[in-house]
């Protein structure tokens, strides 16, 4: 934001820039036609079939080999996906679809993205329910709390921040699901591996959309884009499930995140790699800017190295950490 620009005028300028990208959004609508899209039932036992019980038994058998630490991360990933209503509300700040049925590209993207993402929570929820590996009531209580507590990506009223956030978060989610898929493949559950791979592929498409849109913002308004990125990345990007609570553990998100870090599903090094990827994709280092924008540029270019150093400290700390009890897995500790 320019030194003499008010918050209201800055927000209006961002609205105007994003509105000017309606054509670009329409040309880059990375959504699949519904008729050609996968659905959760494609990856689950057919409960309407005569042999449904045999199918369920066969589905449950390999799930017995999934380790407790992977289950904890899988549950947290599912709960995060199930909080979709909160994310859809936040995304509508970009779409500005006040009627709910607008045919403008941003609005069509918002509804299409929501409809595709909705399948992720449905599928993971069904997997956990059918396999019987977790305490579903504890999981459901956590979802209830997370939706009730709301979601703040720490971007508003900076609308560019919403695009930066989704660019980062979709890549992070892709990495997490892909790594869970890799781990369960080694543990013998090919069903869950396929589920995680399919969800990760969706996240990759969605990431590509948001990253491309933010790339256009950098072209149109490089100084404003740099200011937003500095503001967003000055703090650790807020994970969407950070307010999760199971009714017992007030530090549930931190405990889950520690497990994810320890088993290599989502780590500080992944955080650094996402920053590196986005800054390179958006050409931040090559921008020709001066003054405040140049200072923001320098700050951003130094961030990945900072988090790489931090990763070593986190790894050393986790090596000394005690196991934590999780109600999701019937009170067992990991």
C-alpha positions as CSV (number, residue, x, y, z in Angstrom):
1,X,0.0,0.0,0.0
2,X,1.3,3.4,-0.9
3,X,2.2,5.7,2.0
4,X,-0.6,8.1,1.1
5,X,-3.2,5.4,0.3
6,X,-6.0,4.7,2.8
7,X,-7.0,1.1,3.6
8,X,-10.3,1.6,1.8
9,X,-8.7,2.9,-1.4
10,X,-6.2,0.1,-1.3
11,X,-9.0,-2.5,-1.0
12,X,-10.9,-0.9,-3.9
13,X,-7.7,-0.9,-6.0
14,X,-7.3,-4.7,-5.3
15,X,-11.0,-5.2,-6.1
16,X,-10.5,-3.5,-9.4
17,X,-7.3,-5.5,-10.3
18,X,-9.0,-8.8,-9.4
19,X,-12.1,-7.8,-11.4
20,X,-9.9,-7.0,-14.4
21,X,-8.7,-10.7,-14.2
22,X,-12.2,-12.1,-14.8
23,X,-11.3,-13.0,-18.4
24,X,-8.1,-14.7,-17.3
25,X,-10.0,-16.6,-14.7
26,X,-12.5,-17.7,-17.3
27,X,-9.8,-18.9,-19.6
28,X,-7.9,-20.8,-16.9
29,X,-10.8,-22.5,-15.2
30,X,-8.9,-25.7,-14.2
31,X,-12.1,-27.6,-13.2
32,X,-13.2,-31.0,-14.5
33,X,-16.7,-31.4,-16.1
34,X,-18.9,-33.1,-13.5
35,X,-19.9,-35.9,-15.9
36,X,-16.2,-36.8,-16.2
37,X,-15.3,-36.4,-12.6
38,X,-14.5,-39.0,-10.0
39,X,-16.9,-39.5,-7.1
40,X,-16.2,-40.9,-3.6
41,X,-18.2,-44.1,-4.3
42,X,-15.7,-44.9,-7.1
43,X,-13.1,-45.7,-4.3
44,X,-15.3,-47.4,-1.7
45,X,-17.2,-50.7,-1.3
46,X,-20.5,-50.8,-3.1
47,X,-23.0,-51.0,-0.3
48,X,-25.9,-51.5,-2.7
49,X,-24.3,-54.7,-4.0
50,X,-25.4,-58.2,-2.9
51,X,-21.9,-58.9,-1.7
52,X,-21.5,-55.6,0.2
53,X,-20.4,-57.3,3.4
54,X,-17.6,-59.2,1.7
55,X,-16.5,-56.0,0.0
56,X,-16.4,-54.1,3.3
57,X,-14.4,-56.9,4.9
58,X,-11.9,-56.9,2.0
59,X,-11.7,-53.1,2.3
60,X,-11.1,-53.2,6.0
61,X,-8.3,-55.8,6.0
62,X,-5.4,-53.7,4.5
63,X,-6.4,-50.8,6.7
64,X,-5.4,-52.8,9.7
65,X,-1.8,-52.3,8.7
66,X,-2.0,-48.5,8.8
67,X,0.1,-47.3,11.8
68,X,-1.3,-45.1,14.6
69,X,0.9,-42.1,13.7
70,X,-0.3,-42.2,10.1
71,X,-3.9,-42.5,11.3
72,X,-3.5,-39.4,13.4
73,X,-2.3,-37.4,10.4
74,X,-5.0,-38.9,8.1
75,X,-7.7,-37.9,10.6
76,X,-6.4,-34.4,10.9
77,X,-6.2,-34.1,7.1
78,X,-9.8,-35.3,6.8
79,X,-11.0,-32.9,9.5
80,X,-9.3,-30.1,7.7
81,X,-11.1,-31.0,4.5
82,X,-14.4,-31.3,6.3
83,X,-14.2,-27.6,7.3
84,X,-14.9,-26.7,3.7
85,X,-17.9,-24.4,4.6
86,X,-15.5,-22.0,6.3
87,X,-13.2,-21.9,3.4
88,X,-16.0,-21.4,0.9
89,X,-17.2,-18.3,2.9
90,X,-13.6,-16.9,2.8
91,X,-13.2,-17.6,-0.9
92,X,-16.4,-15.6,-1.7
93,X,-14.5,-12.5,-0.7
94,X,-12.7,-12.9,-4.0
95,X,-15.7,-14.1,-6.0
96,X,-18.0,-11.4,-4.6
97,X,-21.0,-13.6,-5.6
98,X,-23.6,-11.8,-3.5
99,X,-26.6,-13.5,-5.2
100,X,-25.0,-16.9,-5.0
101,X,-25.7,-17.7,-8.7
102,X,-23.5,-15.2,-10.6
103,X,-22.1,-16.4,-13.9
104,X,-19.0,-14.3,-13.6
105,X,-15.8,-16.4,-13.9
106,X,-14.6,-15.7,-10.3
107,X,-18.0,-16.9,-9.0
108,X,-18.1,-19.9,-11.3
109,X,-14.6,-20.8,-10.1
110,X,-15.6,-20.4,-6.4
111,X,-18.6,-22.8,-6.8
112,X,-16.7,-25.2,-8.9
113,X,-13.7,-25.3,-6.5
114,X,-16.1,-25.9,-3.6
115,X,-17.9,-28.7,-5.4
116,X,-14.6,-30.5,-6.2
117,X,-13.2,-30.0,-2.8
118,X,-16.4,-31.3,-1.1
119,X,-15.6,-34.8,-2.3
120,X,-12.3,-34.9,-0.4
121,X,-13.8,-34.8,3.1
122,X,-16.7,-37.1,2.0
123,X,-14.2,-39.7,0.8
124,X,-11.8,-39.6,3.7
125,X,-14.7,-39.6,6.2
126,X,-16.2,-42.7,4.5
127,X,-12.8,-44.5,4.5
128,X,-12.3,-43.9,8.2
129,X,-15.9,-44.9,9.0
130,X,-15.8,-48.1,7.0
131,X,-12.4,-49.3,8.2
132,X,-13.3,-48.9,11.9
133,X,-9.8,-47.8,12.8
134,X,-10.7,-44.6,14.7
135,X,-13.1,-43.2,17.2
136,X,-15.6,-41.6,14.8
137,X,-17.4,-39.7,17.6
138,X,-14.2,-38.0,18.7
139,X,-13.5,-37.2,15.0
140,X,-17.0,-35.8,14.5
141,X,-16.8,-33.7,17.7
142,X,-13.5,-32.2,16.3
143,X,-15.2,-31.3,13.0
144,X,-18.1,-29.7,14.9
145,X,-15.7,-27.6,17.0
146,X,-13.6,-26.6,14.0
147,X,-16.6,-25.4,12.0
148,X,-18.0,-23.6,15.1
149,X,-14.8,-21.8,15.8
150,X,-14.5,-20.4,12.2
151,X,-11.6,-19.8,10.0
152,X,-9.3,-16.7,9.5
153,X,-6.6,-16.9,6.8
154,X,-5.2,-13.7,8.2
155,X,-5.6,-11.9,4.9
156,X,-8.7,-9.7,5.1
157,X,-9.1,-6.9,4.1
158,X,-6.1,-7.6,1.8
159,X,-7.9,-9.5,-1.1
160,X,-4.6,-10.4,-2.7
161,X,-3.8,-12.2,0.5
162,X,-6.6,-14.6,-0.2
163,X,-4.9,-15.6,-3.5
164,X,-1.5,-15.9,-1.8
165,X,-3.0,-18.0,0.9
166,X,-4.7,-20.4,-1.4
167,X,-1.6,-20.7,-3.6
168,X,0.4,-21.8,-0.6
169,X,-2.2,-23.9,1.1
170,X,-3.3,-25.9,-1.9
171,X,0.4,-26.9,-2.5
172,X,0.8,-27.7,1.2
173,X,-2.3,-29.9,1.1
174,X,-1.1,-31.6,-2.0
175,X,2.2,-32.5,-0.3
176,X,0.5,-33.8,2.8
177,X,-2.0,-36.1,1.0
178,X,0.7,-37.3,-1.4
179,X,3.0,-38.2,1.5
180,X,0.3,-40.0,3.4
181,X,-0.4,-42.0,0.2
182,X,3.3,-42.9,0.0
183,X,3.4,-44.1,3.6
184,X,0.2,-46.2,3.5
185,X,1.4,-47.8,0.2
186,X,4.4,-49.0,2.2
187,X,2.1,-50.3,4.9
188,X,0.0,-52.3,2.5
189,X,-3.2,-50.2,2.1
190,X,-3.5,-49.8,-1.7
191,X,-7.1,-48.5,-1.3
192,X,-6.0,-45.5,0.8
193,X,-3.0,-44.9,-1.4
194,X,-5.3,-44.5,-4.4
195,X,-7.6,-42.2,-2.4
196,X,-4.7,-40.0,-1.3
197,X,-3.3,-39.8,-4.8
198,X,-6.6,-38.8,-6.3
199,X,-7.1,-36.0,-3.7
200,X,-3.5,-34.8,-4.1
201,X,-4.1,-34.6,-7.9
202,X,-7.1,-32.3,-7.3
203,X,-5.1,-30.1,-5.0
204,X,-2.4,-29.8,-7.7
205,X,-4.9,-28.5,-10.2
206,X,-6.3,-26.0,-7.7
207,X,-2.8,-24.9,-6.7
208,X,-2.0,-24.3,-10.4
209,X,-5.0,-22.0,-10.7
210,X,-4.4,-19.8,-7.7
211,X,-0.6,-19.6,-8.5
212,X,-1.4,-18.5,-12.0
213,X,-3.8,-15.9,-10.9
214,X,-1.3,-14.5,-8.4
215,X,1.2,-14.4,-11.2
216,X,-1.1,-12.1,-13.1
217,X,-1.5,-9.9,-10.1
218,X,2.3,-9.6,-10.0
219,X,2.3,-8.5,-13.6
220,X,-0.5,-5.9,-13.1
221,X,0.4,-4.6,-9.6
222,X,3.9,-5.8,-8.6
223,X,4.3,-3.4,-5.7
224,X,0.9,-4.3,-4.2
225,X,1.6,-8.0,-4.7
226,X,5.0,-7.7,-2.9
227,X,3.4,-5.8,0.0
228,X,0.8,-8.5,0.4
229,X,3.3,-11.4,0.2
230,X,5.5,-9.7,2.8
231,X,2.5,-9.2,5.1
232,X,1.3,-12.8,4.6
233,X,4.7,-14.5,4.9
234,X,6.0,-12.3,7.8
235,X,3.9,-14.6,10.0
236,X,3.8,-18.3,9.5
237,X,0.9,-19.1,7.1
238,X,-2.1,-20.0,9.2
239,X,-3.0,-23.6,8.8
240,X,-6.7,-24.1,8.2
241,X,-7.1,-26.6,11.0
242,X,-5.3,-24.7,13.7
243,X,-8.5,-24.2,15.8
244,X,-9.3,-27.9,15.9
245,X,-10.4,-29.3,19.3
246,X,-11.7,-32.7,20.2
247,X,-13.2,-31.6,23.5
248,X,-10.1,-32.9,25.5
249,X,-6.8,-31.6,24.1
250,X,-6.5,-27.8,23.9
251,X,-3.2,-28.2,22.0
252,X,-4.5,-30.7,19.5
253,X,-3.3,-29.0,16.4
254,X,0.2,-28.6,17.7
255,X,0.3,-32.2,18.7
256,X,-0.9,-33.4,15.3
257,X,1.5,-31.1,13.5
258,X,4.4,-32.6,15.6
259,X,3.4,-36.1,14.4
260,X,3.1,-34.9,10.8
261,X,6.6,-33.4,11.1
262,X,8.1,-36.4,12.7
263,X,6.9,-38.9,10.1
264,X,7.7,-36.6,7.2
265,X,4.1,-35.9,6.0
266,X,4.4,-32.1,6.3
267,X,7.5,-30.5,7.7
268,X,9.2,-27.1,8.1
269,X,11.4,-28.1,5.2
270,X,8.2,-28.5,3.1
271,X,7.2,-25.0,4.2
272,X,10.5,-23.6,3.0
273,X,10.2,-25.5,-0.3
274,X,6.8,-24.1,-0.9
275,X,8.1,-20.5,-0.3
276,X,11.0,-21.2,-2.7
277,X,8.6,-22.5,-5.4
278,X,6.1,-19.6,-5.2
279,X,8.8,-16.9,-5.1
280,X,10.5,-18.5,-8.2
281,X,7.2,-19.1,-10.0
282,X,6.1,-15.4,-9.5
283,X,9.6,-14.2,-10.5
284,X,9.9,-12.2,-7.3
285,X,13.7,-11.9,-7.3
286,X,13.7,-10.5,-10.9
287,X,11.2,-7.7,-10.3
288,X,12.5,-4.2,-10.9
289,X,11.2,-2.2,-7.9
290,X,12.4,0.4,-5.6
291,X,11.8,1.8,-2.1
292,X,9.4,-0.2,0.1
293,X,8.7,-2.7,-2.6
294,X,12.4,-3.4,-2.9
295,X,12.7,-4.0,0.8
296,X,9.8,-6.4,0.7
297,X,11.5,-8.2,-2.2
298,X,14.7,-8.6,-0.2
299,X,12.8,-9.8,2.8
300,X,10.9,-12.4,0.8
301,X,13.9,-13.7,-1.0
302,X,15.6,-14.4,2.3
303,X,12.7,-16.3,3.9
304,X,13.4,-19.8,2.6
305,X,16.9,-19.9,4.0
306,X,15.5,-18.8,7.4
307,X,13.0,-21.7,7.5
308,X,15.6,-24.2,6.4
309,X,17.7,-23.2,9.5
310,X,14.6,-23.4,11.6
311,X,13.9,-26.9,10.4
312,X,17.0,-28.2,12.1
313,X,15.9,-26.8,15.5
314,X,12.4,-28.2,15.1
315,X,13.8,-31.7,14.2
316,X,16.1,-31.6,17.3
317,X,13.2,-30.6,19.5
318,X,10.8,-33.3,18.2
319,X,13.5,-35.9,18.8
320,X,13.2,-35.2,22.5
321,X,9.4,-34.9,22.6
322,X,7.3,-37.4,24.7
323,X,4.4,-39.4,23.0
324,X,1.0,-37.7,23.1
325,X,-2.4,-39.4,23.7
326,X,-5.0,-38.9,20.9
327,X,-8.7,-39.5,21.5
328,X,-9.1,-40.0,17.7
329,X,-7.3,-43.4,18.1
330,X,-9.1,-44.4,21.3
331,X,-6.6,-42.8,23.6
332,X,-3.5,-44.5,22.3
333,X,-0.3,-42.4,22.3
334,X,2.1,-41.7,19.4
